[in-house]
């Protein structure tokens, strides 16, 4: 059977589509499409993009054998507070956990600090008499009558979703499950999220916050996924629909509708998977994934062909880029830094006369001023156009004709007039600021990860990544950039490379001094079975692999480090080996271990995934002649401010082995690659553009 796989990624500005069809002798052909996102009905943009990609490929919806989707809809609902009216049932005496948090302050010296408001106001946080101890033993039975007495109030308030989180429910979920049974008996249409299912880990603030967030977006996501699935079926598509998870795996639409909070970083996760795949093709052990789209830029470190992973994430930060100022989510995620720096990021001048770019974005509507859709404020795309980096007639493959005059007027009115600069120099300032913002985010990410950029390659993609890549590389000291084919829709292509996978996390406290082997092995076996069942629902019998992690810390410390576990029952001989592995990993982060201190294990994670497809290495190719330029553009160099004539080459006209020297532009439908002065660009055997910084003679 011929495989035709389709992927769709909804971004803040553009919706990207990638379609791959397997032909004779397993030769795969790819078609892509990029359309403006439709915020008022996101599924409409997806359906339009799918129809366009199918038309380009000469295929019908019935030919598709698999569709994969990623969306920022859940993230946007949390940021914009546009989710369901949500209530929380919790242990009596603990209704204010969401407001108290862990009592930390993300800025110790700000007397007027703003803390994130809980998604559930206090009047909808309802206490229920019940209590378990830390081992799960019942200290006070669930008061079912008190729980039932809350239901008329919830109905009268128009509650649309409910979260249930009881103290120590992650150890013994009996009370949470019984409460859910009662709610379903009396109010069967109400969506209910249980903390013991959504986030079964210790730390009640993070657990309750994650469960509430899941309930908050569940009705919205269920309706959206229903409309999308119905629209695809109406087109004639009978293929299964999978969703991209924040942790880098795929899952069924049923699991996604049940745990939509796991989709909050699905689009960026696709980008990281894309970079990891490209790194494996090229044999690059250390890379930096650089994904710049219309609304945000994402950077992610990839070592040994695997993105960094984390179990925690913050959303809707009230303090810009300040850790601890957002709503905490305990979900499996690919660890990356995401900042408001995209093509639609708006530029302004603050009270001190400094150019500021983002995080506010023009989005798809009205978009940057040059889109001609009603926007009057300058965005990064306007600045790039004013600098001569884009051809107004061929932007986004010619589907959107840009208005250079509108871009210049917006830059002049909002930036240039304030600083006494013409539109060209105002644009230079905007681009330099956004490049520095992205470079700084990359520096911080490396420092926080205990790593450096020495010997790394940047893999640049997204609509803006190849445009800004060489300048960001210069700022962080990287001398090689790779721009894969299909870079403009890289995250969507990443969806096609992702395995069907699911991660289960559970908390079980134990110390190495008295390690409870039987309890740990029983828990790991149960977690492995749950993850395997979830993956089996969408793997269609494909071979699977499993990884296990334990999250450990020295007794008395506040943060854990992940240590791999063997995928088998643990034995007494494993305990000292795991302790040694933890000491070594701790020393990598903090230079030396802490001798004489016991180590405690707080949580375990088990991931089951389908085996990734074999990746063939890139073939070496001989040098080939460069194509003739298709035109010349007047471009202002952001490093020097000088204007010059830059030749523009068509990427489609370049053959493997062809080499062009900067300054120049290599143009394609979804993006353009800028090759700065002092850089050389060569196409490799895979059709990827490799940019190298020339060293002075």
N, C-alpha and C positions, 0 to 999 in steps of 0.2 A: 504494500500500500504506500502510495506517495505521501510523504510528510509535508504538510504546509502549516507552519507555525506563525502565529501573529502575536505581537506584543503592543500594548498601549500604555503610555505613561502620561498622566495628567500633571502638568506643572502650573505654576501661578500665572504664566503668560502663554505658553504654548503647550499643546498636546502633541506628543510624539508617537509615531507609529512605525514599527519595523515588521516586515513580513519576509520570511525565509521559506523557500520551496526547494525540496530535494528533487533533483532531476536524475538523468541517466548517470550510472556509475557513481551515485551518491554525491554528485556535484551540487552544491547549494548556491542558489541565486537569491540575492536580497533586494528588496524594494523598500523605500522609506517614504514617509510623509510627515509634514509638520504643519499643523493648523492652529489657529488661535483658540485658546481655551474659552469655553462658554460658561462663566461662573454661575449664571442663573440656572443652568441645566447642564451639569458637566458631562452627562452621558451623550448629549447632542454632539459635542466636539469630538468625542471618541468615535461615535458612529460616522460622522463626516470624514474623519481621518481614515477609518477602516475602509470606507467606500472608495476613498481616493487611492489608497495603497492597493486595494484589489483591482481597481481600474488600471493602474499602472502596470500591474503584474499580469493582466489579462486573465484573472481568476474570478471566481464567484465565492460568496460566503459559504456555500455548501462544500467547497474544496478544502476549507480550513479544517485541520485535524486537532489543533490545540490553540487556545488563546490564553495569554497571560496578561494580567492587568496590575498596575500600581497607581496609587492616587494619593494626593495630599488632602483629600476631603476631610478626613478625620482630624488631621493637624489643624486645618483652617477653622474647623468648627470649634476646637478648643481655644485657639488663639482669639478668634472673633467672638467667643461666647455665644455661639448660635446652635447649641445642642438642645437636647430634650430637657424638659422640666424634671429634674432628678431628685429623688429622696434617698436618704440613707437610714437603714435600721442598724443600730449598733448596741453594744453592751451598755447597760445603764451605768452612768458615770463617765462615759467616754465619748459623748456626743461632740465634744469640742476638740477632739484629736486633729481633725482637718484644719482647724484654725490655729491651734498651738504649734503644729509641726514638731520640729525637734528643738525649737526655741533658739535656733541659731540666726545670726544676722549676716546677710551677704556683704554688708558694708558696715563695719563696726562703728564708724565715726559719723555716719549720716543720721542726724537727729530727726530728720523728717522722712525716714526711710519708708518706702512703699513696699508692702508685702503682698504676694499674690492672694487675691480673694478666693476662698474655696468655691468649687463649682456648685456646691449645695449650701444654700443659706441656712442659718441656724434653725429656723422654724421648720425646715424639712429634714433636719437631722433628729431622728426620733429614737429615744432610748427604750430598750427592752430588758427587763430583769432576766438575767442568766449569767453564768460565770463558769469558765474552765480554768484550771491551773496550767502552768507552763508545760506539763506532761500530757495535757488533754483530759485529765480526770475532772469529772463534773463536780463542781463545788455548789452550784445552784442550778436546778433544772430550768429549762426554757419555760417562761411564763406565756403559754399559748394564748390565754385570755387577754393579756395585756397587748400581745402582738395583734390579735384580731381587732382590738379596740382602736388601733391606729388606722385601720383600713378606711372607715368612713371619712376621716380627716384627709387622707391622701386622695381619695376620690374627689372630695369637695375642692381641693386645691388644684385639681387638674393635673396631677402628676402623670408623667408620660413614661418614666423609667425608674427602676428601683435598684439600689445597691444594698447588699447585706454583708456586713463585716463585723464579726464578733471577735472579742479578744481571744487569742490563742486558737482561732478557728483553723489555722494552717496545720496544727497538730491533730486536732479532732474536729472534722467538719460536721459532726452530727447535728448540732444546733442550727448551723446555717442551712443545712439541707432540709431540716424539718420546717424551718421558717419559710423556705422557698415552696415547700409542698403546700403549706397553708395558704400562701399568697396565690398559688396557681389554682387551688380549689375555689377560692372566693373571687379571684380576679384573673382569669386565665389569659386574657389578652395583654396583660402588663409585662413588658420585658424585665427580666430579673437577672442581675449579675451577682455571683457569689465570690467573695474574696478568696475562699478556699479553692476556687477553680481558676480565677483570673490571675491571682498573684499569691500562691501558697508559700509565702516566705515570712520570716520574722521581721520586725519593725512595722508596728501598726500604722504609722503615718503613711509610709510609702505604700503599704498594702491597701489601706483604705482609699488613698488618693488614686491609685491605679484602677481599683474596682469602680469607684465613682466615675472616673474618666471613661471607662469602658461602657458603663450604663448611659453616660451622657451622650455618647456618639452612636450608640447601638441603633436606635430607631432611624436616625438619619442615614446611617450606612446601609441598614437593611432595606430601606426604601430605594436608595440609590442603586444598590446592587440588583434589586428586583427590576427596576426600570431599565438598567443596562442589559441585563440578561434577556428581558422581554424584547428590547430593541434589536439585539443580536439575533434572537430567534426569528423575529419578523423579517430580518434580512435574509433568512434562510440558513443561518449558521447553527449546526447541530453539535459542534465540537464542545468538549468540556471547557469551562472557564476556571482558571486558577488565579489566585491573588498572591502578589509579592509581599512577603513579611519583612518587618524591619530588621530581622536577624539574618536575612540573606537567603531564605528558603522560600519555597512555594507551598501553598496550601489550598484546600478546596474552598469553594464559595461558602459552603455550610460552616466550616470552621471560622472563616473570616467574618461571617455575619454574627457568629457567637462571640468571638473575641476581636472586635474591630480595633481595639486599642493597639493590637500588634501590627497594625498597618500604618502607624503614624509616620514612619520613616521609610515607607516602601519604595518610593521613587529614588531617593538617595542611595538606598541599599542596592538597587539595580545598577547604579553607576559604579559602586565599589566592586560588585561582581564582574562587571564589564572590564574594569581595570585589572582585576586579578586574572581574568582569562587572557587578556592581552599580555600581561607580564609572563604568564606561563608559556604562551606562544613564542615569546622572544627570549625566554630564559633569563628574565630579569628578577633577581631575588629581592631587590629593594627598590620600591617605587613609591611615588606620591600620586595618588589619584586626585585630579583637579577637575571638578565638574562645575562649570559656570553656566547657569541657565538664565531665564528671563527675570527671576525674582531673587534667587539666592545663589551663593557659591558654596560648594562643599569640598573639603579637603580630607583625605583619609590616607593613613600610612598602611602600606601593604608589604609584609615581609614573608618570605617563603611562600609566595603566591596566595596568601590568605589575609583578608582584611582583619584589623583589630576588632575584637568583639567586646561588648559590655553588657551588663544586666540592668543598667539604670540609664535614665534619660530625663531631661527636663524639657518642658514645653511651655510656651506662653510666658517667657521671662519678662518681668516688669522692669528689670535693670538691664540695659543693653549689654549683652555679652557677659553678664555677671553671673557666675556660677552660684547656685543657691537661690536665685530670684524667681524661679519658675515652679510649676507644678511637677512634683516628682512622679516618675513612672518607673515601675520595676518590671521591665519587659526585656527580652533578648533583642539587642540592637547591634548593628555594626557601628563601631565607635568612630566618630568623625566630628569635625568642627563645621558648623553651618552658619554663615553670616548673611546679612541682608546686602548682598553685593551681586546684582545681576544686571542684565540689559535694561530692565525696567526700573532699577533703583534710582530714586529722585535725588537731584543735587540742589543744594541751597548754600547760603552763606550765613553763618551764625552771628551772634552779637559781637563776637571778637574778631570778625572779619576772616574767619576760617571757612574753607570749603568743606561741606559735609555731604556725604553720599550714603543714602540708605539710612535705616533699614526699610523705610517706607518705599513702596513700589507702585508704579503706575499700573502694573498688572496688564491684563489683556484689554481691559476697558477702563479708562479711555486709552491706556497705553502711553508710550513716549509721545512727545509733541510731533515727531516726524511721521507717526502712523496716520495722522490726519483723522483721528477718531474723537476729537474734542479735547485732547490733552494740551495743556499750555505750559506745564512745568517741565524743565529739562531732565532727561534721564541719561543713563550711561550710553544707551543706543544713540541718542541725539549727539552726544559728545564724540562717539566713534565716527558717526556720519560727518560731523563738522571737521574732523581731523583727516578725512579722506580715506578712512579704512574700509568703508562700504561703498558699493555701487548702488545708488538709489533705485535703479530699475531692476536689479536682479536679487534683491534681498529676499531671503526665504524662498529661493528658487523662482523668483519673479511673481510669487503669489501676493506679495505686499509691496507696493511702490511707495518709497519713502519720500517725504517732503523736506528737502534740505533747507529751504527757506524757513519753514516752521521751526526746525531744530535750531538754526542760528538765532532766530528771534527769541526763542525760549532761553537759550544760553545767555544771550545778551541781557535780557530783562532780569533774570533771576541770579545770575552769577557775574557776568562781565560788568554791568553797570555799577554793581556794588563794589567792585574791586578795581575799576578803571582799566579793564582789559577788553580787547575785541573778542568776538565769538570764538575765534580759533584758539587764542591763548586761554580763554575760559574753559574750552573743551579739554585742552591739555591738562589744566589743573584738575578737572573732574576725573579724568582717566588716571592721572598719577595718584590721586587720593584713593580711588577704588582699588588700584593695583597694590598700593601700600597696605590698605586694609586687608586684602587677601593674603599678601605676603606675611603680614603680622599674625594673622590667624594661623597660617602654616607654621610659623616659628613657635608660637605658643603650643600648638598641637604636638610638635616634636619634643619640646621641653617637658610637657606634662607626661609624655610617653617614655621619657628617658632615652630618646633617640636623636639622631642627627640627620642632616641631608647630604653628608659626604658620600659620594658614589651612587646617589639615587638618580632615578630617571623620573621626570614628570610625565604622566599620561594625561593629556589634555583633551577634554571633550565637552559636550554641551554646546549650545549655540555660541557662547562667549569664551569657552576655555581656550580654543586654538587662537582666538583673537588676542587674548591677554596673556597667553602662556609664556612667551619668551621674556616679557618684561617682569613677570612674577618670578621666573627662573633666575633672572639676573639679580633680583633683590634678595633671594634666599641662597644664592650661590650654587645653583644646579646648572650643569653644562650640557644636559641632554634632555630632549623633549620628544615624545612619541605622540603623534596624532593618528589614531586608527581610522580606517574607513568607517563611514557611518557615524563619525564623531558627533555630528549635530544631534543625533538621537541615541546617544550612547547608553543612557539608562534603559531605554526600551530594548536595545539589543542585549543588555545585561540580563533582562528578564528571561530571554531565551537561553541564557547560559546557566541559569540558576537551577539547583536541584530541588526536587520535592523534599522538604525537610520540616522537622518540628522539634522544638526544644522544650523539655519539661524541667522545671526548677522546683526543688523542695528544700525546706529547712529541716535539719536534724542536728542538734547541738551535741558535739562530742569533743573530747580532748585526747591528744596522743598519749597522755599519761594513763588514761583508762579508755582506750579506743574500743567502742562497742561494735565489733566486727559483724555480729549477727544482725543487729539493727540496721547497720549501714548497707549490708548486702541485700537485706530484704527490701529496703527502700529503693536501692538502685535497680533491682529486678522489677519492682512495680513501676518505676519511672520509665524503664526501658520498654516495658510492655505497652504503656500508654502512648509513648512516642511512636512506637512501631505501628500501633493500631491507626493512629492519625495519618501517618505516611502511607500506610497500605490503602487507605481510601482513595488516594490519588496517584499512586505509583504504577498502577497497572502491571504489577508483578515484577517490576524492575529490581535489580540487585540493590541492596542497601548497605550502608556502613554506619557505624555508631562511634560516637566520642563521649567521654565522660570527664567531668571536671569537679574538683572540690574547691570551695572558697574558704581560705584559711587566713588566720592572723595570729600574732603573738597575743597571749592572754592580756587583756586590758587595752589593746589597741582598738581603733575605731573603724579601720578599713581593711578589706580582705584582698588577697591575691589569689588568682586562679592557678591551680596545679592540676595537670592531666592525671587521670586515673586509668589503669588497665581495664579493658573491656572484658571483664570476667569477675567471678567472685573474688574478693580480696582475701588474702591469707595473713597470718601473723608476720610472715617475712616481708610483706608489703609495707607494714607500718613504719619501720625505720627508714625504708627507702623513700616513702612519701615525705617524711619529715626532712630528710636530706634535700629532696627536690624543692621543698618550700624554702629552706634556708638559702639554697642557691638562687632561687627566683627573687627572694627578698634582697639578697646582696646585689643582684643586677639592678634593682631599682634604687637601693639606698646605700650601696657601697659595701656594706658588711652586715652579717646576721647578728642576732642578739643571743649570745650564748647563755645557757642556763634557764631560758624562759620556755615554758610550755607553749604548745601551739593548739589552738582550738579551731574546729571546723564548724562553720555556721550553716552552709548550704551546699547542695549538690546539683549539678546540671547534667542532663543526658540529652544528646542530640542524635536523632536518627535521620539519615538523608539518603536519597538515591545516589548511586555512584556517578560521579561526573564523567562526561564524555571524554574520551582520549583527545588530547590536544597535540596536533602535529607541530613540530618546530618550524620556524621560518627558514625557507631555503635561501642560500646565498646566491646573489645575482651579480652578474657583471655590470659594469658601468654602461649606461645608455645615454644617447644625446638628449639634451633638454628640449622641451617643446618651445615653439615660438610664443612670445607673450600674446595674449588676446587683446590687451589694451594697456595703457599706462594711466596711473592715477596719481594725482598730486596729494601727497601724504605728509603730514607733519609728524616728525619723529618726537615721541614723548620724552626721550632721554635728553635731547639737545634743544628741542623746540624748533629745529630747522625744517623748512619745507623742501621737499625733493620729489622727483618723478620716480615712482616705484612701479616696476613692471608687474603685471598681473598675469598669472598662469592658470590655466584650467587644470584642476586635478585630474579630470577625466582624460586629459590628453597626455598625462605623464605616464611613462612606462617604468616598470621596475628597473632600478639602477640609474634613473635620470636624476640629475643633480642641478639645483639652482642656488645661486648665492644671494644673500640678503644685501640690501633691503629689497624685499619683494613680497607679493601676496599670492598665495595659492588658493584659488576660489573653488567652491563647490556649492551645491544647492542649499544645504542647511547651515553652513558656516563658512568662514574663511580663516586660513592659517596665515598669520603674520610672521614673516621671517625677518627679524630685525637686523640692523647693521652689525656685522661681525658674526653672523650666524650663517650656516649652510644647511640646506634642506635636501634630503635624498629619499627617494621612494624605495622601500625594501621589497623583498620577495612576496610579502603578503599584501602589498599595496598600501602600507602604512607610511606616513611621512615621518622621517626621523630628522630632527633639528639638532645640530651640534654647534656649540660655541667654539669659534676659532680661537686658538691660543696665539698670542703675539709671537712673532718670529724672534 
